[in-house]
Amino acid sequence: MLLCGYMAQELITISEAAQILGVSVDTLRRWDKTGKLNPIKTSEAGYRLYDRSQIELYLNDLFVFAKEWVLKDSEIPSKFYCSNSAAFQTKLTQMQDLLMGVAELSSTFPLLVAVAGEIGNNSFDHNLGSWPDTPGIFFAYDVHKRTIVLADRGLGVLATLKRVRPELNTDEQALKVAFTEILSGRSPESRGNGLKFVRKIVSENPISLLFQTGDAQLALAKEENDLNIKTSSEPFRGCLALISF
Amino acid sequence: MRVELKKFGTTLISRQNGRESFAAFQPQLSALVENENLELDFEGVITFSPSWGDEFLSPLLKQYGPRLILMKTGNPSVKATLELLEKINRVNFKIS
């Protein structure tokens, strides 16, 4: 009976914790210094150790909700769902008003809103009239935990970019083009440069981004030029983004 | 002619809204006389993004070239958006 409330700790390294959270090791070190997220203990050799359940809890339910939705079309709370672009604009403006009131975000909140806006609007712009099943996006934020989560069950970046870059074959290639190549005078559609904007903002500000489409997952953080693209063991068709700030 | 962009909204984010704003702006543009500059003022705009900017500013840049003048602003989302639009259009904005 004494063990009823006991949960065994599963200690993980800072690299493993960073991978789960989709942030860089340097970001986790910074979070430790600022007290945003501290390791559960330090090893004798001085390495930071985290509890896996602590990290998963930190990610919070928002990301879990979104991931389950893109993977399994599971039910999501209606307050996290925007069925159309106008609903998204309304919720985005509400988030803007909330972030505007946070003193330490006074210089960066327009950038956070613009980044979330570009990712969410991309979903609507690229899937309008082509949603494979559930239209609309998942959009939720937690100002206390400093996270914003967006997801869609759309065509995904590869299928969208293939319209103008038919030579692309993998999700990784598509993700790389989407985040790095400026597409000028694209025909028949001019849209598609928003993710370059997202990358620039993240690289210059205390913001990190985890973005997955298909089986390709990217992790961006401040002052990191590498896209850190890896293959995910849980592929899905649309897009999933976690912004931490 | 000086135009305050906040009249189109303070959160200028989506392509759809950018297109609608550009269409709504056309009657005002017809009042612009030959060789008159078109000055756009960002004062009061809270969030600005490349999607809205590409639909509104890019066609104005093509049409008016150096006659399009953007008023200087400290808003980081405006600055970052203008930098990207300059790369996309391969032309620099005239900023005053």
Interface residues (C-beta under 8 A of the other chain):
Chain A: S85 Q89 L92 T93 Q96 M100 S107 T108 P110 L111 V113 A114 G117 E118 N121 F124 D125 I182 L183 S184 S190 R191 N193 G194 K196 F197 K200 I201
Chain B: T11 I13 S14 R15 Q16 N17 I46 T47 F48 S49 P50 S51 D54 S58 N75 P76 S77 A80 T81 E83 L84 K87 I88 N89 R90
